[in-house]
Amino acid sequence: MFKHSYASDPTLGDRVFDLLEQTFPGVGQARDNGVRFGATWESVSTPYVHREGSRVLAHVGLMAMPLEVAGRPAVVGGVHGVATDPSARRRGLFRGLIEELLADTAERFPTLMLTTLHREYFEPFGFRVVPESIFRTRVSPRVGMPTARSLDLADPTDRALMHRLLAARAPVSSVLGVGAEKACWAFYEYRSPIRYLPELDLAVIAVRRERTLALYDVVGSTIPPLERILAGLGESVDQVVAYFSPDRLAAEFAAEPHDLEGGPESLEPGERDFVFMVRGPFAAAGRPLMLPRPARC
Ligand SMILES: CC(C)(COP(=O)(O)OP(=O)(O)OC[C@H]1O[C@@H](n2cnc3c(N)ncnc32)[C@H](O)[C@@H]1OP(=O)(O)O)[C@@H](O)C(=O)NCCC(=O)NCCS
């Protein structure tokens, strides 16, 4: 039995992150994001670990990720934090953990997903790459006054506002969107620039690069048309690139293949080269899509 629980072993989180930090430097800060936001990794992740004494030599994590996939709600098993200590690799530790996870989840999660730099580690276990796209549209520069204000999640009032929006969020896409989930969101987005549009009761995560606005997340109980989001943000840009399927944004976007292997519009440094993989049924296969960033745990 490799399956453990953070609830029954309060020291396990630190020991798992000792392993993860040496494999993915900086991941401890992302864990801290969840603590600050009040939605911790340990509250949602089930750890499969191989231990030697008090040390964790190998880890595979699992969390339930609420998605909308091809127009239907679906809870998918998200596999994350896959690592074996360098001194213990190629001895079958990862195999033991992932095989137990696959057996455990066969009924609960018909579909599993992950993002990885190394598809070859997961293909032998039935995962397949789902090609991703980014979505581009030309827009007219704004002239009006922006209504948006920056959210500061260190401030309890802004943090409560963000919790409220996430709890009631509509998935940003009906092709592939994320539902009401907080821990993975905080892991990724706690330090992102977040703007709040009061007239739409909406939080937007977007980064301007020269005349292009990269749009990563839109959090609200309904997804308004792009025009209204841009009016609230007041950004003077010529084009918008959405890093999620923009079917709810009521604008004409063109999909461009995006394998995340570099390119001018690639995601932030550190996210490049990650591919999206699924195992089991995936109704959105074949459609232009991208797994939204706050689900890429
Ligand atoms: C990926 C990783 C967890 C594998 O751990 P491991 O305990 O050494 O893996 P195992 O010995 O159990 O190997 C199981 C199977 O995984 C695949 N695999 C593991 N390492 C591999 C490698 N370097 N190249 C190709 N396939 C590999 C093989 O199919 C292997 O079966 P085989 O040994 O019969 O060929 C480890 O290399 C690691 O921590 N890498 C750095 C972090 C990482 O890349 N994580 C992946 C998510 S981004």
The ligand as a Gaussian input file, in Angstrom:
#p B3LYP/6-31G(d) Opt

LIG

0 1
 C        9.841000      10.309000     -14.066000
 C       10.345000       9.649000     -12.815000
 C        9.376000       9.945000     -11.691000
 C       10.450000       8.141000     -13.044000
 O       10.720000       7.558000     -11.778000
 P       11.423000       6.120000     -11.605000
 O       11.082000       5.659000     -10.214000
 O       12.843000       6.217000     -11.966000
 O       10.639000       5.251000     -12.701000
 P       10.528000       3.641000     -12.742000
 O       11.877000       3.022000     -12.475000
 O        9.418000       3.178000     -11.879000
 O       10.121000       3.441000     -14.267000
 C        8.823000       3.009000     -14.622000
 C        8.639000       3.225000     -16.105000
 O        8.569000       4.627000     -16.386000
 C        9.207000       4.874000     -17.661000
 N       10.432000       5.647000     -17.417000
 C       10.991000       5.956000     -16.223000
 N       12.104000       6.702000     -16.405000
 C       12.241000       6.861000     -17.733000
 C       13.179000       7.536000     -18.550000
 N       14.235000       8.206000     -18.024000
 N       12.989000       7.523000     -19.883000
 C       11.935000       6.882000     -20.431000
 N       11.018000       6.205000     -19.720000
 C       11.165000       6.199000     -18.381000
 C        9.579000       3.515000     -18.219000
 O        8.472000       3.034000     -18.923000
 C        9.768000       2.725000     -16.953000
 O        9.617000       1.333000     -17.164000
 P       10.911000       0.423000     -17.459000
 O       11.876000       0.705000     -16.332000
 O       10.364000      -0.954000     -17.449000
 O       11.451000       0.878000     -18.769000
 C       11.754000      10.205000     -12.455000
 O       12.607000      10.030000     -13.566000
 C       11.769000      11.671000     -12.063000
 O       11.542000      12.024000     -10.904000
 N       12.064000      12.549000     -13.032000
 C       12.098000      13.986000     -12.787000
 C       10.713000      14.562000     -12.602000
 C        9.790000      14.337000     -13.805000
 O       10.191000      14.453000     -14.947000
 N        8.512000      14.026000     -13.538000
 C        7.537000      13.759000     -14.574000
 C        6.422000      14.756000     -14.547000
 S        6.888000      16.357000     -15.201000

